[in-house]
């Protein structure tokens, strides 16, 4: 990301950029930054292609055209699929992109073994934008709040992230709601977050497992019925429970091997503050053996549901009742 920012600041661009990864918000932001820097409102020197049916001949024809009263011509291709199954024509053309053209690929699916990926790596720049860690998210959140003359404590940020998750697009929308809600307040408090922010399903699943670990069957079922009332499919809830049990098992195994919290967070793919919460769940009511059993039960119940031997809502209830 720093490289793209420096290129924009200096006005010197690579012939090709690949913007990829799972963090859609950042991909969108940097795509738009490049577009604004090179073209602004100039539509004559800007072309956009989207989808797997992009016409390679048309793309090459436009890329070969000299910019009209400008230094650069910009061609953006999004979700093209070129990095999974690119044509020979686009692969070969990358060696001949003129200095006056900047080609930007924005992709979800990439194969790092592909010829085009290796080509861009050699002659351009690849920026992989994955899920941001807790420190980066906290810094970003504080920066947005500072711009709006708002303050927040570290504990409140953790509560906010627990509610809204780590997706930056969702964080941005929830922050906007929170700032509007706290229009006349300088410091954002926990109760403001609880009053206005939409709790993501992942947070509710975490609370459900918290209740199970504490043997609070009534609370676990109440949280489940709330999700059902919100039209959340029972099969998705079962999937999320299985996913969380799997993460807990990874944390348990890494902890037993003596890994520190930072290593555990990286290996398990969760935020560091979540690791501490999972460890408390492990101390309260779950261990490795029980988690393996829970995962097997989830798989068996899923099979029974898919084969018509069990009602999906009742299947999830059985898991909640058994483990709380």
C-alpha positions in Angstrom: 0.0 0.0 0.0 2.8 2.4 0.8 4.3 1.9 -2.7 1.0 2.9 -4.3 0.7 6.0 -2.1 4.3 7.0 -2.9 3.7 6.5 -6.6 0.6 8.8 -6.4 2.5 11.4 -4.4 5.4 11.4 -6.9 3.3 11.1 -10.0 5.4 8.2 -11.2 3.5 5.1 -12.0 4.2 1.5 -12.9 2.9 0.1 -16.2 0.8 -2.4 -14.3 -0.6 -2.9 -10.8 -2.4 -5.9 -9.3 -4.6 -5.1 -6.3 -5.8 -8.3 -4.7 -6.7 -9.8 -1.4 -9.7 -10.3 0.9 -10.2 -6.7 2.2 -12.6 -5.2 -0.2 -12.7 -1.8 1.4 -8.9 -1.2 0.9 -9.0 -2.6 -2.7 -11.8 -0.2 -3.5 -10.0 2.7 -1.8 -6.7 2.3 -3.6 -8.4 1.6 -7.0 -10.2 4.9 -6.6 -7.0 6.7 -5.4 -5.2 5.7 -8.6 -8.1 6.7 -10.8 -8.4 10.1 -9.1 -4.7 10.7 -9.3 -4.2 9.8 -13.0 -7.5 10.8 -14.5 -9.7 12.8 -12.1 -12.8 13.7 -14.0 -11.1 13.0 -17.4 -13.3 10.2 -19.0 -11.5 10.3 -22.4 -8.3 8.7 -21.0 -10.1 6.2 -18.6 -11.5 2.8 -19.5 -13.1 0.3 -17.1 -13.7 -3.4 -17.7 -15.5 -5.8 -15.4 -16.2 -9.5 -15.3 -14.8 -12.7 -16.9 -16.0 -11.8 -20.3 -13.6 -8.9 -20.8 -12.6 -8.4 -24.4 -8.9 -8.8 -24.5 -8.6 -7.3 -28.0 -10.5 -4.3 -27.0 -8.4 -3.9 -23.8 -5.2 -4.1 -25.8 -6.5 -1.7 -28.5 -7.4 1.0 -25.8 -4.1 0.5 -24.0 -2.2 1.1 -27.3 -4.0 4.4 -27.9 -2.0 7.5 -26.9 -3.6 9.6 -24.2 -5.6 12.6 -25.4 -4.0 15.8 -24.0 -2.8 14.0 -20.9 0.3 12.1 -19.7 -1.3 8.8 -19.0 -4.1 6.6 -20.1 -5.6 4.4 -17.4 -7.2 1.0 -17.9 -8.8 -0.7 -14.9 -9.9 -4.4 -15.1 -11.9 -5.8 -12.2 -12.8 -9.5 -11.5 -11.5 -10.4 -14.9 -10.4 -13.9 -13.9 -7.1 -13.3 -15.9 -5.1 -14.5 -12.9 -6.8 -17.9 -13.0 -7.0 -18.5 -16.7 -5.5 -15.6 -18.7 -5.3 -15.7 -22.5 -1.9 -15.9 -24.2 -2.7 -12.5 -25.8 -2.9 -10.6 -22.5 0.2 -12.4 -21.1 2.3 -11.5 -24.1 1.0 -7.9 -24.3 2.3 -7.1 -20.8 5.8 -7.0 -22.2 4.7 -4.3 -24.6 2.6 -1.9 -22.5 3.5 1.6 -23.6 5.0 4.1 -21.1 1.8 6.2 -21.6 -0.5 3.5 -20.3 -1.2 2.3 -16.7 -3.1 -1.0 -16.4 -4.7 -1.8 -13.0 -6.1 -5.3 -12.2 -8.4 -5.6 -9.2 -9.0 -9.3 -8.4 -10.5 -11.6 -5.8 -9.3 -14.8 -7.3 -5.6 -15.2 -8.2 -3.2 -18.0 -8.8 0.3 -17.0 -7.8 1.7 -19.7 -10.2 0.0 -18.1 -13.2 2.1 -16.5 -16.0 0.3 -13.2 -15.6 0.9 -13.0 -11.9 4.6 -13.6 -12.4 4.7 -11.1 -15.2 3.1 -8.3 -13.1 5.5 -9.1 -10.3 8.5 -8.6 -12.6 7.3 -5.5 -14.5 4.8 -3.8 -12.2 3.6 -3.9 -8.6 1.4 -6.4 -6.7 -0.4 -5.1 -3.6 -2.2 -7.8 -1.6 -4.7 -6.4 0.8 -5.8 -8.9 3.4 -7.7 -8.6 6.7 -6.0 -5.9 8.9 -4.7 -6.7 12.3 -6.1 -5.2 15.5 -3.4 -2.5 15.8 -4.0 -1.3 12.3 -7.8 -1.3 12.7 -7.5 0.6 16.0 -5.2 3.2 14.5 -7.6 3.7 11.5 -10.7 4.0 13.8 -9.0 6.5 16.1 -7.9 8.5 13.0 -11.5 8.7 11.7 -12.8 9.7 15.1 -10.1 12.4 15.5 -11.2 13.9 12.2 -14.7 14.1 13.7 -13.5 15.5 17.0 -14.4 12.3 18.9 -12.4 10.3 21.4 -12.7 6.7 22.5 -10.9 4.4 25.0 -9.0 1.3 24.0 -11.6 -0.9 25.9 -14.4 0.8 24.0 -12.6 0.1 20.7 -12.4 -3.6 21.6 -16.1 -3.6 22.3 -16.8 -1.9 19.0 -14.7 -4.4 17.1 -16.4 -7.3 18.9 -19.7 -5.9 17.8 -18.9 -5.1 14.2 -16.1 -7.5 13.2 -13.0 -6.7 11.2 -14.5 -6.0 7.8 -13.4 -2.4 7.1 -16.4 -1.6 4.9 -18.7 -2.6 7.8 -16.5 -0.7 10.3 -16.8 2.4 8.2 -20.6 2.3 8.0 -20.9 1.6 11.8 -18.5 4.4 12.6 -20.6 6.8 10.6 -23.7 5.7 12.5 -21.8 6.1 15.8 -20.5 9.5 15.0 -23.9 10.8 14.0 -25.5 9.3 17.2 -22.8 11.0 19.4 -23.1 14.3 17.6 -23.1 16.3 20.9 -20.6 14.1 22.8 -16.8 14.3 22.8 -16.1 10.8 24.2 -17.8 7.7 22.7 -18.8 5.3 25.5 -19.7 1.6 25.7 -23.4 2.3 26.0 -23.3 4.4 22.7 -21.8 1.4 20.9 -24.4 -1.0 22.5 -27.2 1.4 21.5 -26.4 2.0 17.9 -24.1 -0.6 16.4 -25.4 -3.7 14.7 -24.0 -6.8 16.1 -22.5 -9.1 13.5 -23.5 -12.8 13.5 -19.9 -13.7 14.4 -20.2 -11.7 17.6 -23.5 -13.4 18.5 -21.9 -16.8 17.8 -19.1 -15.9 20.1 -21.5 -14.9 22.8 -23.4 -18.1 22.3 -20.2 -20.2 22.9 -19.5 -18.0 25.9 -22.8 -19.0 27.3 -22.2 -22.6 26.5 -18.8 -22.5 28.2 -20.5 -21.0 31.3 -23.1 -23.7 31.2 -25.8 -21.1 30.7 -28.2 -23.1 28.5 -31.0 -20.5 28.8 -28.8 -17.7 27.4 -27.3 -19.8 24.7 -30.8 -20.8 23.4 -32.1 -17.2 23.8 -29.2 -16.0 21.5 -30.0 -18.7 19.0 -33.7 -17.8 18.9 -32.8 -14.2 18.4 -30.8 -15.1 15.3 -33.6 -17.2 14.0 -36.0 -14.3 14.6 -33.6 -12.1 12.6 -34.1 -14.6 9.7 -30.6 -16.0 10.0 -30.7 -19.6 8.5 -30.1 -22.4 11.0 -27.6 -24.0 8.6 -25.5 -20.8 8.5 -25.6 -20.7 12.3 -24.4 -24.4 12.4 -21.6 -23.5 10.0 -20.5 -20.6 12.1 -20.6 -22.7 15.3 -18.4 -25.3 13.6 -16.0 -22.6 12.4 -15.7 -21.2 15.9 -15.2 -24.6 17.4 -12.4 -25.2 14.9 -10.7 -21.9 15.7 -10.9 -22.8 19.4 -9.3 -26.1 18.7 -6.5 -24.5 16.9 -6.0 -22.0 19.8 -6.0 -24.9 22.2 -3.4 -26.9 20.3 -1.2 -23.9 19.8 -1.4 -23.0 23.5 -0.4 -26.5 24.4 2.6 -26.1 22.2 3.7 -23.0 24.1 2.9 -20.5 21.3 2.5 -16.8 22.4 -0.7 -14.9 21.8 0.7 -13.1 18.7 1.6 -16.4 17.0 -1.7 -18.0 18.0 -3.6 -15.0 16.5 -1.7 -15.2 13.2 -2.0 -19.0 12.9 -5.7 -19.1 13.9 -6.5 -16.1 11.7 -8.2 -14.0 14.5 -7.5 -10.7 16.2 -5.2 -10.8 19.2 -7.8 -9.6 21.7 -10.1 -12.5 20.5 -7.3 -15.0 21.5 -7.6 -13.9 25.1 -11.4 -14.4 25.1 -11.1 -17.8 23.5 -8.6 -18.8 26.2 -11.1 -17.8 28.8 -13.7 -20.0 27.1 -11.2 -22.9 27.1 -10.6 -22.5 30.8 -14.4 -22.2 31.5 -15.8 -25.2 29.8 -14.0 -26.4 26.7 -10.9 -28.5 26.1 -9.4 -30.2 23.0 -11.2 -33.5 23.5 -14.6 -31.8 23.9 -14.0 -29.6 20.8 -13.2 -32.5 18.6 -16.4 -34.2 19.8 -18.4 -31.0 19.2 -16.9 -30.7 15.6 -17.8 -34.3 14.9 -21.4 -33.7 16.2 -21.7 -30.7 13.9 -20.6 -32.8 10.9 -23.0 -35.6 11.8 -26.0 -33.2 12.3 -25.2 -31.4 9.1 -25.3 -34.8 7.2 -28.6 -35.7 9.0 -30.1 -32.4 8.0 -29.0 -32.6 4.4 -30.4 -36.2 4.1 -33.7 -35.2 5.6 -33.3 -37.2 8.8 -33.4 -34.1 11.1 -35.0 -30.6 11.1 -32.2 -28.0 10.8 -33.5 -25.8 13.7 -33.7 -28.8 16.0 -30.2 -29.9 15.0 -28.6 -26.7 16.1 -30.7 -26.8 19.3 -29.2 -30.2 20.1 -25.6 -28.9 19.9 -26.5 -25.9 22.2 -28.2 -28.1 24.7 -25.6 -30.8 24.7 -22.6 -28.4 25.2 -24.2 -26.1 27.7 
